[in-house]
Amino acid sequence: MRALVTGGAGFIGSQISDALIDAGHEVTIIDDLSRGRREQVNPGATFVELDITSPRLGSAFADARPEVVFHAAAQIDVRASVRDPLHDADVNVVGTVNVLRAAVDVSARRVVFSSSGGAIYGDADVIPTPEDQPCLPESPYGTAKLCAEAYGGTFSRQAGLEFVALRYANVYGPRQDPHGEAGVVAIFAIRLVRGEPVVINGDGTQTRDYVHVHDVVRANLAAVDGPAGVYNIGTGVETDVNTLYRMLADAAGVRANAGHGPAKPGEQRRSCLDTTATRERLGWSATIGFDEGVRSTLEYFWTAS
């Protein structure tokens, strides 16, 4: 299979690329390196340094001739989307339309889109939340991801492009960026490893569904030939931020309590995904428990620091 991975130098995209190459597929990676890192690009892939909003994207697709596109490139920071919703929409909506159009132009069979169950549903009435619940995003980031899904449906109906949207819960694991404001597991882990204080935004009782990146990679591979549609990718288990900190601190041998700062705008109180449909239709479910995942993630940051 000829595969193209946008954002293939980033946290999730690089590990999707690795898995595809390990399985013997031909891989082209497109990444502008704004957040991705060149050293995370698999040497077995063809690498193109390019922004997904660029008018040159079509030429890059024409050179690669992908059969399946894994669209993982994105502006990923919820709080940054609140500060600058125009930039978020430019990358996450306009960039996605550019990817979809390029995929159609080269007759790609399918696009597997990295969406966000953590941000699209907002403060849902049903927890864990299934895919058929109303989508009421609390942030421009969630709104942009929902809009991108709608565009994927439009291209599917108009051009016959097979479109799969994987609505991720809070993804964590090796290679997650500990800088900036995204990725609470990575942020806490690197601070604990360095002996720096940890600050929790708000009272820490807000919950999230944490899914390991290796399980997310498995979901992307399952989406290559499974039925097109929208799927939640999570564990169905809520963990509050206070508990997350204590798990990481205990694993790191740190006894100090975390501090608390003001809550951040654009973040919902609870988020947890029902993956029943994903298990039944894609044959996928999470396999890495949170205790195991937290320990392995902390070990990664010990080694990398």
C-alpha positions as CSV (number, residue, x, y, z in Angstrom):
1,M,0.0,0.0,0.0
2,R,1.1,3.5,-0.8
3,A,0.4,5.7,2.3
4,L,0.7,9.4,3.0
5,V,0.9,10.7,6.5
6,T,0.4,14.4,7.2
7,G,2.0,15.5,10.5
8,G,4.2,12.4,10.2
9,A,7.0,14.1,12.2
10,G,4.7,14.7,15.2
11,F,3.7,12.7,18.3
12,I,1.0,10.5,16.8
13,G,1.8,10.8,13.1
14,S,5.4,9.6,13.5
15,Q,4.3,6.5,15.2
16,I,1.6,5.8,12.6
17,S,4.4,6.1,10.0
18,D,6.6,3.8,11.9
19,A,3.9,1.1,12.1
20,L,3.1,1.4,8.4
21,I,6.8,1.0,7.4
22,D,7.2,-1.9,9.8
23,A,4.2,-3.5,8.0
24,G,6.0,-3.1,4.7
25,H,4.0,-0.2,3.3
26,E,5.4,2.7,1.2
27,V,5.1,5.9,3.2
28,T,5.4,9.6,2.3
29,I,5.4,12.0,5.2
30,I,4.3,15.7,4.9
31,D,5.1,17.9,7.9
32,D,6.0,21.6,8.2
33,L,8.1,20.9,11.4
34,S,6.3,23.6,13.3
35,R,5.7,21.1,16.1
36,G,7.0,17.9,14.6
37,R,10.7,17.0,14.9
38,R,12.9,15.9,12.0
39,E,14.6,13.2,14.1
40,Q,11.2,11.5,14.5
41,V,10.8,11.0,10.7
42,N,11.4,7.4,9.9
43,P,14.4,7.0,7.6
44,G,12.4,4.5,5.5
45,A,9.8,7.2,4.5
46,T,9.9,9.9,1.8
47,F,9.8,13.2,3.7
48,V,8.4,16.5,2.3
49,E,8.6,19.6,4.5
50,L,5.4,21.4,3.7
51,D,2.5,23.2,5.3
52,I,-0.9,21.5,4.6
53,T,-2.4,24.9,3.8
54,S,0.2,25.4,1.0
55,P,-1.0,25.5,-2.7
56,R,1.9,23.1,-3.4
57,L,0.2,20.3,-1.4
58,G,-1.4,18.9,-4.6
59,S,2.0,18.5,-6.3
60,A,3.3,16.6,-3.2
61,F,0.3,14.3,-3.4
62,A,0.7,13.8,-7.1
63,D,4.3,12.7,-6.5
64,A,3.3,10.3,-3.7
65,R,0.2,8.8,-5.4
66,P,-1.2,7.6,-2.1
67,E,-3.9,5.0,-1.8
68,V,-4.6,5.9,1.8
69,V,-4.0,9.2,3.5
70,F,-3.6,9.5,7.3
71,H,-4.4,13.1,8.1
72,A,-2.7,13.8,11.5
73,A,-1.4,17.3,10.9
74,A,-3.2,19.9,13.0
75,Q,-3.1,22.8,15.4
76,I,-3.5,20.7,18.5
77,D,-3.7,23.2,21.4
78,V,-7.2,23.9,22.8
79,R,-6.1,27.1,24.6
80,A,-4.2,28.4,21.6
81,S,-7.5,28.0,19.6
82,V,-9.2,30.2,22.2
83,R,-6.5,32.9,21.8
84,D,-6.3,32.7,18.0
85,P,-9.4,31.0,16.5
86,L,-8.5,32.3,13.0
87,H,-5.2,30.4,13.0
88,D,-6.8,27.3,14.4
89,A,-9.5,27.4,11.6
90,D,-6.9,28.0,8.9
91,V,-4.9,24.9,9.9
92,N,-7.7,22.6,11.0
93,V,-10.4,23.5,8.6
94,V,-8.8,25.0,5.5
95,G,-5.8,22.7,5.8
96,T,-8.1,19.7,6.0
97,V,-10.0,20.8,2.9
98,N,-6.7,21.2,1.1
99,V,-5.8,17.6,2.1
100,L,-9.2,16.2,1.0
101,R,-9.1,18.0,-2.3
102,A,-5.6,16.7,-3.0
103,A,-6.6,13.2,-2.0
104,V,-9.5,13.3,-4.5
105,D,-7.3,14.7,-7.2
106,V,-4.9,11.7,-7.0
107,S,-7.8,9.2,-6.7
108,A,-6.8,8.1,-3.2
109,R,-9.2,5.5,-1.9
110,R,-9.5,6.6,1.7
111,V,-8.7,9.3,4.2
112,V,-8.3,8.4,7.9
113,F,-8.7,11.7,9.9
114,S,-7.3,12.3,13.4
115,S,-10.3,14.0,15.0
116,S,-11.1,14.7,18.7
117,G,-13.7,13.1,20.8
118,G,-12.2,14.9,23.8
119,A,-13.2,18.3,22.3
120,I,-16.0,17.7,19.9
121,Y,-18.7,16.6,22.3
122,G,-18.3,19.3,24.9
123,D,-19.9,18.8,28.3
124,A,-22.0,15.8,27.3
125,D,-25.1,14.6,29.1
126,V,-24.1,10.9,28.6
127,I,-20.8,9.7,30.0
128,P,-19.1,7.7,28.5
129,T,-20.2,9.4,25.3
130,P,-21.2,7.5,22.2
131,E,-20.8,8.8,18.7
132,D,-24.5,9.6,18.2
133,Q,-24.6,12.2,21.0
134,P,-25.0,15.9,20.1
135,C,-21.7,17.6,19.4
136,L,-21.4,20.9,21.4
137,P,-17.7,21.8,21.4
138,E,-16.6,24.3,24.0
139,S,-13.5,25.5,22.1
140,P,-12.7,26.7,18.6
141,Y,-10.4,23.7,18.3
142,G,-13.4,21.3,18.8
143,T,-15.5,23.3,16.4
144,A,-12.8,23.2,13.8
145,K,-12.5,19.4,14.1
146,L,-16.2,19.0,13.8
147,C,-16.2,21.2,10.7
148,A,-13.4,19.1,9.2
149,E,-15.4,16.0,9.8
150,A,-18.4,17.6,8.0
151,Y,-16.1,18.4,5.0
152,G,-14.9,14.8,5.0
153,G,-18.6,13.7,4.7
154,T,-19.1,16.2,1.9
155,F,-16.1,14.9,-0.1
156,S,-17.3,11.4,0.5
157,R,-20.8,12.1,-1.0
158,Q,-19.6,14.3,-3.8
159,A,-16.4,12.4,-4.9
160,G,-16.7,8.9,-3.5
161,L,-13.8,9.4,-1.1
162,E,-13.9,6.9,1.7
163,F,-13.7,8.9,4.9
164,V,-13.0,7.7,8.5
165,A,-12.9,10.1,11.4
166,L,-11.2,8.7,14.6
167,R,-12.3,10.8,17.5
168,Y,-9.5,10.4,20.0
169,A,-9.7,10.7,23.7
170,N,-6.7,12.3,25.5
171,V,-3.8,10.6,23.8
172,Y,-0.5,10.2,25.8
173,G,2.7,8.3,25.6
174,P,6.3,8.4,24.2
175,R,7.2,11.4,21.9
176,Q,4.4,13.6,23.3
177,D,5.5,17.2,23.4
178,P,5.9,18.4,27.0
179,H,6.2,22.0,26.0
180,G,3.5,24.5,25.5
181,E,0.0,23.8,26.8
182,A,-1.0,20.5,25.2
183,G,-0.5,17.1,26.7
184,V,-1.0,17.1,30.4
185,V,0.6,13.7,31.0
186,A,3.8,14.8,29.2
187,I,3.8,18.2,31.0
188,F,3.5,16.6,34.4
189,A,6.0,13.8,33.6
190,I,8.8,16.1,32.4
191,R,8.4,18.4,35.4
192,L,8.5,15.5,37.8
193,V,11.5,14.0,36.1
194,R,13.3,17.4,36.4
195,G,12.2,18.0,40.0
196,E,10.1,21.0,39.0
197,P,6.8,22.0,40.6
198,V,3.5,20.9,39.0
199,V,0.5,23.2,38.7
200,I,-3.0,21.9,38.1
201,N,-5.4,24.2,36.3
202,G,-8.5,24.5,38.4
203,D,-9.5,22.2,41.3
204,G,-8.2,19.0,39.5
205,T,-11.6,17.2,39.6
206,Q,-12.1,17.6,35.9
207,T,-11.9,14.2,34.2
208,R,-10.5,12.8,30.9
209,D,-10.2,9.5,29.1
210,Y,-6.5,8.8,28.6
211,V,-5.6,6.5,25.7
212,H,-2.1,5.3,24.9
213,V,-0.6,6.3,21.6
214,H,0.2,2.7,20.7
215,D,-3.5,1.9,20.9
216,V,-4.2,4.9,18.8
217,V,-1.8,3.7,16.1
218,R,-3.5,0.3,16.2
219,A,-6.9,2.1,15.6
220,N,-5.4,3.9,12.5
221,L,-4.3,0.6,11.0
222,A,-7.7,-1.0,11.7
223,A,-9.3,2.0,9.9
224,V,-7.5,1.2,6.6
225,D,-10.0,-1.5,5.6
226,G,-12.8,-1.3,8.1
227,P,-16.2,0.4,7.4
228,A,-16.0,4.1,6.8
229,G,-17.6,6.3,9.4
230,V,-16.9,8.0,12.7
231,Y,-15.4,6.2,15.6
232,N,-14.5,7.0,19.2
233,I,-10.9,6.0,20.2
234,G,-10.6,5.8,24.0
235,T,-10.8,3.5,27.0
236,G,-14.2,4.4,28.5
237,V,-12.6,5.1,31.8
238,E,-12.6,8.6,33.5
239,T,-9.6,9.8,35.4
240,D,-9.5,13.1,37.2
241,V,-6.4,15.3,37.0
242,N,-5.6,15.0,40.7
243,T,-5.5,11.3,40.4
244,L,-3.4,11.5,37.3
245,Y,-0.8,13.7,39.1
246,R,-0.7,11.3,42.1
247,M,-0.1,8.3,39.8
248,L,2.7,10.0,38.0
249,A,4.2,11.4,41.3
250,D,4.1,8.0,42.9
251,A,5.8,6.4,39.9
252,A,8.5,9.1,40.0
253,G,9.0,8.8,43.8
254,V,7.8,12.3,44.4
255,R,5.8,13.1,47.6
256,A,5.1,16.8,47.0
257,N,1.6,17.8,46.3
258,A,0.8,19.7,43.1
259,G,-0.1,23.4,43.2
260,H,-3.4,24.8,41.8
261,G,-3.9,27.7,39.4
262,P,-7.0,29.2,37.8
263,A,-9.1,27.0,35.4
264,K,-8.6,27.6,31.7
265,P,-11.3,28.8,29.3
266,G,-12.5,26.4,26.6
267,E,-12.1,23.2,28.7
268,Q,-15.0,21.0,29.7
269,R,-15.4,19.4,33.1
270,R,-15.8,15.7,32.0
271,S,-14.8,13.8,29.0
272,C,-14.9,10.0,28.5
273,L,-15.7,8.0,25.3
274,D,-17.9,5.0,24.7
275,T,-16.1,2.7,22.2
276,T,-18.8,0.1,21.8
277,A,-19.3,0.9,18.1
278,T,-15.6,0.9,17.5
279,R,-15.2,-2.5,19.0
280,E,-18.1,-3.9,17.1
281,R,-17.4,-2.3,13.7
282,L,-13.6,-2.0,13.6
283,G,-12.7,-4.8,15.9
284,W,-10.6,-2.4,18.0
285,S,-10.4,-1.7,21.7
286,A,-7.7,-0.3,24.0
287,T,-5.3,-2.8,25.4
288,I,-2.8,-0.7,27.4
289,G,-4.0,0.0,31.0
290,F,-3.4,3.4,32.5
291,D,-1.0,2.2,35.2
292,E,1.2,0.5,32.6
293,G,1.0,3.4,30.2
294,V,1.9,6.0,32.9
295,R,4.9,4.0,34.0
296,S,6.2,3.5,30.4
297,T,5.6,7.2,29.6
298,L,7.5,8.3,32.7
299,E,10.4,5.9,31.7
300,Y,10.5,7.5,28.3
301,F,10.9,11.0,29.8
302,W,13.5,9.7,32.2
303,T,15.5,8.5,29.3
304,A,14.9,11.5,27.1
305,S,15.7,14.2,29.7
